[in-house]
Amino acid sequence: MPADYPIFTDMRRIIRNFIVLAFFTSPLPGAVSLVAHKIAKDLTGAEVTALATPGYESKQHDLILVWAVSYSGAQPVGSITDSAGDTFIPTTLKRGTWFGQWFYAKNVKGEPFNVITIHPATTGRATLTYPGMCVMEFSGADPDAPIATAVAGQQGSLSGGWTSDAFDVPAGGAALIGIVTANGGALTAGPGFKIEDSYLTPSSSKFSFASLDQFFPAAKSGVTANVAWNGTFQAAGAVVAIQPAP
C-alpha cells in the first residue's frame, strides 16, 4: 500500500497526538512552593512562657519552617510544638543582641487548624522576652531530607546589612533567610529574594525580624543571601536551603 494510504495517515496522526499528549501530561520535576505563612510577636517586654501563631490549615506531608527570635538578655527559644504533634528539629542558634534560630518539621501530619507555639529554653518560669516568629509551610519538599544546608554569616555588630556564606541550591529547591535586628527601620531583600513576612518596630529597645525566600527552577552554586537595613545594628541571621522531592 502507498505511504499516504488513509489507514497509514490516520495511524501517523494517532501516534503523533499520543506523543504530544504524553509530553504535556507527564509529571514535571518536583519543585518546592510556599503554601502558608504566619507571624506572631510580643512587644510588651514582659517575660512570657510561650507565644503562639493564629491557627491555619496545615497539609499532610508538607514541610514547616519557623524562624524564631527572642531578646538575648533573656532566653532563646528552646522548643516548638504544634497542634498536630509534629516534631520540630532545631538548626544552629545564632546570636547578636537578639537570638535567632530556624526550626523545621518535615513530612508533617496535617491539621485543619494548626497552631505553632514557641517555648523558652528554660522551663518552669517565664523567660522569653520580645519573642517573635515567622512560620512558613512548603509543599513539594523532600520528606526525608528537606534541609539541604544551614548557612551562617557574620553575627553581632553589623553596619547596615547581613550577608551569608556561599551555598548551593538544587533545581526546584528554595532558600530562606531569617534575620533579626535590634532596631526598627526599612529592611531590603538581596537580589532574587522576597520578603515574605516581617515585623518592624520603631524603637531600639525592641526588634525587627523578617523571613525571606527565593525559589530556584535550575540548580545554582555559590549563592549568597543578604538583607540591608538602615543604620548599624546588632543582628543575627541564618539561611536554610530546601531540597525538593525526587
Secondary structure, DSSP 8 states (H G I E B T S, - for coil): --TT-HHHHHHHHHHHHHHHHHHHHS------EEEEEEEEE--S-S-BS-EE---EEE-TT-EEEEEEEEETTS--EEEEEETT----EE---EESSEEEEEEEE-S---EEEE-EEEEESS-SS--B-S-EEEEEEEESB-SS--EEEEE-B--EEEEEEEEB--EEE-TTEEEEEEEEESS-S-EEE-TT-EEEEEE--SSTTS-EEEEEEEEESS-EEEE--EEEEEEEEEEEEEEEEE-B--
